Amino acid sequence: MSSEQMSLFDINCFPERKAEQEFMISVRKIHANGVNQITKRAVFKTDKMPEKVKNKIFKDKNGVSYVGCRFLEREPKEAYSNCLQLKQTEEDLSVILKFKVDPVKKLLADKRRKYYAN
C-alpha cells in the first residue's frame, strides 16, 4: 500500500466527532414589525455550552427566525420532543434592529433639517 492511500486501520485520519448537547430555551418569533410577545419552548443542539442565548437569533427548518430569551434548565428530557427544533445562527438581534432603524433615523434627520432650514 502506498503512503498516500488511507487505510481502515489509520484512525488518525478521521476527525474526532464531539458529542452534541441539547439545550431547551424560550424563544420569541420575529415578525416584520418586531418581536412577538408570546414565548415558545425550543431545543437547539450545539457541541459547546453557550454563554447566553438572550438576543441571539435562531432559525427553524422553514427559515422562520426566533430570538432567544433564556435557558429552561429544569425541563425533563421527555419534553424535548414536543418543542421547536432550531439551529443557532451567528447573528445578534441588535444587528438586525440596527439595519431596520437606520432608515428611520435618516428620515427623521432629513425632516428635522428641512424644518429648521425654513
PyMOL commands that set and color helices and strands:
alter all, ss='L'
color gray80, all
select helices_A, chain A and resi 11-13+77-82+93-117
alter helices_A, ss='H'
color red, helices_A
select strands_A, chain A and resi 21-30+35-46+56-59+65-71+84-92
alter strands_A, ss='S'
color yellow, strands_A
deselect
rebuild
show_as cartoon
